[in-house]
Every structure is written in C-alpha cells, then in structure tokens.
Amino acid sequence: MSTPLKKVVDDQLDASGMAAEQLSDDDARYVADGVRRMLSSLKARRAWEKHIGPILTHKQTLEVTGWSKQALSQGVRDNRVLRLTAAEGTAGYWSDGFTETAAGYRPIAGIKNVLGAWAHADVEPWTIASWMSSAQPELDGRTPRQALLDGDSADVEKLARQASERLAS
C-alpha cells in the first residue's frame, strides 16, 4: 500500500477507535467491498471529468462563486448551474458551466435558457453535461459550451431544444 493511502487508512482506523488487528475476517471483507465500490466510483468520476471537465464539490462551488448555500441552490433551480449526482448520492457541479470573471466564477451567459430547454426531457444532468461538452456539427464542430462563450446562445438554445425533444420522445 502506498504511503499516502496507508496514512488515510491508518487515520480512519484511528478516528474510529479501531486498530487493524481488531478487524475480523468479515470486517475486512466489508471494508474491502467498500474500498472496491469507492475505487469504482473514482474511476467513473475520472472518466467523466476527462470528457466534461472537473466536477466541483459543493464546498468548491461555494468558494469559487462566493455564493451562499441558498444562492447555489437557487442557481440550480433557476437552471443557471448544473448539479450532478453520483451513484452513491453525492452531489457535484459541472465546472465548465461557469466562466471566470474578475468577481469570481459566474454561470456562462445564456446557459439558463439552454439548461431550461432540457427541463421537459427526462434526462440525467450527466447527459446534459456530456452534450454541452461534445462537438456538434450544427455549431461548426464547436461544443455548445464554446458556442455559448462565443456569444451564440440562440443557436445553442435551439439545438438544445431539438436534442431534448429527440430524447424526450
């Protein structure tokens, strides 16, 4: 076991008041199953991040935006921020839905209408993040995100409505 990983395990055992020697074979299998699930989730997260960009934690999102928890929740409800929920239930936020400004990170101009175009379709936010991160021939090979950054929000919104209608039917 690598030194950083061993330290994490040792720290967690110390925090729990247990020592490795106190674990039964059943305990060890239970822990091993949990580690396998966690590593599987980490592998999936890394694959997604390679495609859609970094996934921010709740705390990271609050830090980069300077928003309160209530403002972030409102941003999600208003379709200005895309919340991604992992299989184990943890929430993250699509970082590429933001652009950096002098005042901190802000939602990309036009994203509210684009995310709103997906509202009637029963699709996972992961699908939307993937679509936003994938080159589209109708946008001259740009991603919808890049087209928004280029100021082509009407074209992206129209394309989002068409894509969401296809998936909804």
Secondary structure as UniProt FT lines:
FT   HELIX           3..16
FT   HELIX           20..22
FT   HELIX           25..52
FT   STRAND          55..56
FT   HELIX           58..65
FT   HELIX           69..77
FT   TURN            78..79
FT   STRAND          83..85
FT   TURN            87..88
FT   STRAND          91..94
FT   HELIX           95..97
FT   STRAND          98..101
FT   TURN            102..103
FT   STRAND          104..107
FT   TURN            109..110
FT   HELIX           111..117
FT   TURN            118..120
FT   HELIX           125..132
FT   HELIX           137..139
FT   TURN            140..141
FT   HELIX           144..149
FT   TURN            150..151
FT   HELIX           153..168
//
